[in-house]
Amino acid sequence: MTTERRAVGAYGERLAARHLQEIGLVLLHRNWRCSDGEVDLILRDGDDVVFCEVKTRRTATFGPPAAAIDPRKVRKLRLLAGRWLAQSGVRAEHVRFDVVEVLPQRRGAARVVHIRSAF
């Protein structure tokens, strides 16, 4: 991955985290990693734990950012969520998987779309 792509991804994750915190979610972990992969954001929403995938795209040429989340990625995120819950000891009433799409605009603020319970 190029330095520019990493920077775009980090920018999107910062915006997504800020947006989710502004609507009342509590950030528990950012960029949690284990040998099987990484979860962008892990948050608490009341009694629920939310595992959030952030997709940032500079253009919509290839469709909406969330379209990049295929069944293989969904399986991986579910596996990672189970690992995080087991390692952290955090208890949750429910577990939810959200997606945040970030689309920087030529002018003005980036467009941030929060998709609750995306899968």
C-alpha positions in Angstrom: 0.0 0.0 0.0 1.4 3.4 -0.9 2.0 6.2 1.5 -0.7 8.3 -0.2 -3.3 5.5 0.2 -2.4 5.0 3.9 -2.8 8.8 4.4 -6.2 8.7 2.8 -7.3 5.8 4.9 -6.0 7.4 8.1 -7.8 10.6 7.2 -11.1 8.7 6.7 -10.7 6.8 10.0 -10.2 10.1 11.9 -13.3 11.6 10.3 -15.3 8.4 11.0 -14.2 8.2 14.6 -15.1 11.9 15.2 -18.5 11.5 13.5 -19.4 8.4 15.6 -18.3 10.0 18.8 -20.3 13.1 18.0 -23.4 11.0 17.7 -22.7 9.4 21.1 -20.7 6.3 20.5 -17.6 5.7 22.8 -14.4 4.7 21.1 -12.9 1.6 22.7 -10.1 0.9 20.2 -8.8 2.1 16.9 -6.9 -0.1 14.4 -6.9 -3.2 16.7 -4.7 -5.8 15.2 -4.0 -9.5 15.7 -2.4 -12.1 13.5 -5.6 -12.5 11.4 -6.1 -8.9 10.5 -7.3 -5.5 11.7 -10.5 -3.8 12.8 -10.7 -0.1 12.0 -12.8 1.1 14.9 -14.3 -0.7 17.9 -16.9 1.3 19.8 -19.6 1.1 22.5 -23.2 2.2 21.7 -25.0 1.8 25.0 -24.8 -1.9 25.9 -23.8 -2.8 22.4 -20.3 -3.2 21.0 -19.9 -1.9 17.4 -17.2 -3.2 15.0 -16.8 -0.6 12.3 -15.1 -0.9 8.9 -14.2 2.5 7.4 -14.0 2.8 3.6 -12.6 6.0 2.2 -12.6 6.7 -1.5 -11.4 9.8 -3.4 -13.9 9.2 -6.2 -17.1 7.2 -6.7 -15.8 5.8 -10.0 -16.0 2.2 -8.8 -19.2 2.6 -6.9 -19.9 3.5 -3.2 -17.1 2.7 -0.8 -19.1 0.1 1.1 -19.3 -2.0 -2.2 -15.7 -3.0 -1.5 -16.8 -5.1 1.5 -17.2 -8.5 0.0 -18.4 -11.8 1.7 -14.8 -12.7 2.5 -14.2 -9.4 4.3 -17.5 -9.9 6.3 -16.3 -13.3 7.4 -12.9 -11.9 8.5 -14.5 -9.1 10.4 -16.8 -11.5 12.3 -13.8 -13.7 13.1 -11.8 -10.6 14.3 -14.8 -9.4 16.4 -14.9 -12.8 18.2 -11.2 -12.6 18.8 -11.4 -9.1 20.2 -14.3 -10.0 22.5 -12.5 -13.0 23.9 -9.2 -11.1 24.5 -10.7 -7.9 25.9 -13.1 -9.5 28.3 -15.7 -6.8 27.3 -19.3 -8.0 27.6 -21.9 -6.8 25.2 -25.7 -7.1 25.1 -25.4 -7.2 21.3 -22.7 -7.0 18.7 -23.2 -4.8 15.6 -21.2 -4.3 12.4 -21.3 -0.9 10.9 -19.6 0.7 7.9 -18.7 4.3 7.6 -18.1 5.6 4.0 -15.9 8.7 3.7 -15.9 10.7 0.4 -13.7 13.8 0.4 -15.2 16.6 -1.6 -13.5 19.0 -3.9 -14.9 21.9 -1.8 -16.1 21.8 1.7 -16.3 19.0 4.2 -16.0 15.4 3.3 -19.2 13.4 2.9 -19.5 10.9 5.8 -22.2 8.1 5.5 -22.8 5.9 8.6 -24.4 2.5 7.7 -25.7 0.9 10.9 -25.9 -2.9 11.0 -24.4 -3.1 7.5 -24.1 -6.9 7.8 
